[in-house]
Amino acid sequence: MTSANIQPVEPEQNGEDGFAEGPDGDQPMSFWDHIGELRNRLMKAAIGVILGFAICFSYATELRELLAIPLHKAWVEAGFQGKPQLNALGMMDVFITDMRVAIAGALFTAGPIIFYQFWMFVSPGLYRREKKFAIPFVLLSMLMFVLGAMFCYFVVLPWTIQWLFKYGATSATADTQVVYQLTINNYIRDATKILLAFGCVFEFPLLVAFLSAAGVIDHNTLLRFWKISVVIIFVMSAFLTPPEPVSQFMMATPMIILFFISVGVAYLISKSKREPEETALTKRDE
């Protein structure tokens, strides 16, 4: 085929037939240009986190009370009298706890900024029809992150704490009584850690959709390694949750469900990409 046979691709049709010249407005960038762009996006995301931290730190007490609600519910369900006490073992414990709460809250409040900056970093390599998904991507990313945290807050935390309390109660004997002395630092640390972990885990289908659209993976790849993936999921759950089986199992179960949902998402994306290519090839043959 000579250069005379190559027809220019219109910008609005670039990439639609599977034989794209390249992303719209694509400009060659060196390695250091990419590093500079990445630094720029990280700086803007960091500014969003700092602003979110300043706001959340001013409401740290209220956020601590919000995080303690699952503990209070589990305490009552376990049959204990009174209210649970969160002890501070050092002068810095409350301050450090408020810092941790503010950082976790900042990641939630700055979530749209973080996801938007990620999208803007990868968007120069996308076609025009793909760039229009910027707003849906940011909204879906934030929605999945919040859904994961809500599932943890309303289901995982109460059930896990209640199970631990009841386990301790059944371990008590007539001569030895188990008395819980909870520390504010340990409880808030575990609660914020598991909330953020579930938020990140629920991003998995969106990540698979992005990689599938980029042609990195497809549904066949995911199905081929599903057994290994299940093992990896349980290992990840063990690292991301406290060292007890309930929260580990409750993280692994939705992760496995999300994995197979991701297989369906990857299949639909592969199918949508394959149909225009088949249509274009049919037209070329005709």
N, C-alpha and C positions, 0 to 999 in steps of 0.2 A: 504494500500500500504506500503510495507516494503522499507527500505533504499536500498535494492538490486535492486529494480525496478526503482530507480531514476537514470536517465542517466545524466552524467555531460554535462553541456552546454559549447559548444565551444565558445571562446571569440568573434569570428567574427559573431556567430549566437546568441549571448546573447540578449534576448529580442525580437527576430524576430517572435517567435511563440506565444507571449503573456504570456509565462510562464517563465519569466526571473528570474535568481538567484539574480540579482542585477546589478547596473551599473558597467561597466568595470573599474577595478582598484578602486572600491569603498572602502574607508577606514573609519571605524567608527571615528566620531569626537564628542567631548564633546561640551557643550554649549559654553564654553570659547574658544574652538578651532574655532568655527564658528565666535565668536565675533572678535578673532584675525585676521581671514581671512578677515572679513568684514572691519576691520580697515586698513588692508594692501591694500585692493582694493580702499578704500576711499582715502587713502593717495596718491596713484598713480593717481587717478582721480583728486585730488586737485592739484597735481603738474602740471598736464596738463592744468588745469584752470589757475593756476598762470602764466605759460608760455604764455598761450593765452592772459591773461590780460596784460602782459608786452608788447606784440606785438601790441595789439589793442589800448592800451593807447598812444603809440607813433603815432598812426594814428587817434586819437580821433577827431581831427578837420574834417578830411575827412569823418569819419563815421557820425559825426553830420550833415554834408552837405548831406550825402546820406539819412539819416533819414528825412531830411527836404524837400526832393523832393516831396513826396506826398502832403505836405502842400502847396508848391508852385503851384503844378498842381491844387489843389482844389481852391486855391486863384484866379487863372486865370479863372477857370470854373465858379466860383461864380460871376464873373463880376467885381471884385475889381480892382482898378488901382494900379500901382506900384508893390512893392514886400512886402510880409509880414515881419514884424520885430519881432524877438524873444528877449524880454527884459530880462535883468538880474536885479533882485530886490535886490540882496545882493552881497557882494564881493566874497562869496564862491560859488555862483550859477553856474558859468561856470566850476569851478573845480569839483564840485559835479556832474554836468551833464556829464563831461568827464569820471569821475569814473563810473557812471552808464552805459554809452555807452561802456566803456572798459569791464565791467563785462558781459554785454549782448553779446558783440562780443566774449569774451572768452568762453562762453557757446557754441557758434556755432563752433568756431575753435577747441575747445577741445572735441566736440561731439563724434568723433570716439573713442577717448581714454576713455571717460565716458562709452559709450555703450560696448566697449570691456572689460572694467573692470567688468561691470555688468555681461557680459556673462561668464567671467572667474570665477566669484563668484558662479554662479549656475551650471557651467559645470561639477564639480565633481559628481553631482547627475544625470548626463545624461549618456545614453548609447553611445557606440562608433559611431553608425550610426547617432546619434543626435548631437554629438560634431562637426561633419563635417560642420554643418550649422553656425559655428562661424562667418566666414567672410561674408556670405550672411546676417546674422542677423545684423552685424555691419553696413554694407552698406545700407541695407533697413531701419534701424533705422535712420541713418543720412539722407537718401533720404527723408523719410517721414517728418522728422523734418524740413528740408529745404523747402520742398513743402508747409508745413503749413505756414511757415514764408513768403514765396513768395506770397502765396494766400492772406495773410494779407497785405503785402506791396503793391502789385499791384492792389488789388481789395478793400479790406475792408477799409484800411486807407483813400485812396482818396475819396471813396464814403461817408464814415462817416463824414470826415471833410467838404466835400462839402455840405452835407445835413445840418450840423450844421450852416455853413455860410449862406446858403439860408434861413434857419429858422430864423436866426437873422435878415436878410435883410427884410423878410416879416413882422417881428415884429416891424420894424421901422415905425414911423408916420411922418407926415409933420412937426411936432414941435419937435420930438425927433428922433435923429439919433443914430444908434448903431455903435460904434467904437470899433473894436477889439484891445485889448492890450495883446498880447500873451506873455507868459513868457517862456524862454528857459527850465527852470527846469520842469515846468508842462508838456510841450509838449513832451519832450524827455522821461520823466517818463511814460506817457501814451503810447507813441509809442513803447518803449522797452517792456513794460509790455504786451501789446496786441500781439506783435510779438512772444515773448516767449510762451504766452498762446496758440496761434495757432500752434506753432511748437509742443508743448506737446500734444495738442488735436489730431493732425494727427498721433500720435503714437498709438492711440487706437486700430486699427485693428491688429497691430503687437503684442500689449499686449494681446489681445484676442486670437490670434494664439498661443502665448506662453502658456497661461493658458489652452487652449484647448488641446495642445499637452501634457501638464503635467497632464491632466485628471481632472483639477479643475472645469471647466465648459464645456458645450457643447451647440450646437445650440438650443436645446430644452429649456434649462435654459434661454438663452437670449430672445427667443420668448415669453416665459411665462411671463417675466417681462418687455416687451417692453413699455407698457404704463407708468409704473413707471420710466423707464429709460428715456423716453422723458421728463417727468417732471423734473427729476434730471438734464438733459442736460440744460434745460432752467434756472434752478437755478444756475448751474455752470457758464453758460454764463453771468448771471447777476453779479456774483462775479468777473469774469475774465476780464470783459470789462468795459470801462468807463460807468458812469450812464446815458446812452442814448439808445434808442431802436434800432437804426440802427445796430451798431456793435454787440449788443446782438443777434439780429435776424440773422445777417450774420455769427455769430459763431455757433449758435444753428442749423442752416440749414445744414452746412456740417457735424456737429457732428451727426445729425440724419442719414444722408446719410452714414457716416462712420460706424454707429452702425449696420445698416442693411447689409453693406458690411462685417462687422465682423461676422454677423450671417452666411453668405455664407462661409466665411473662416473657421469658426468653424465646419460647416457641412462637408466641404471637408476634414478637418483634422480628424473628427470623422469617416468618411467613409473610409479614408485611413488606420486608425488604426483598424477598425472593420473587413476589408476584410482579412488581414493575420490571425487574430484570428479565423475567421470562417473557413478559409482554414486549419489551424492547427487542429481545432476540428474535421473537416471532416476526415482528415488523421488519427487522433487518433481513431475515430470510426471505420474506415475501418480496 
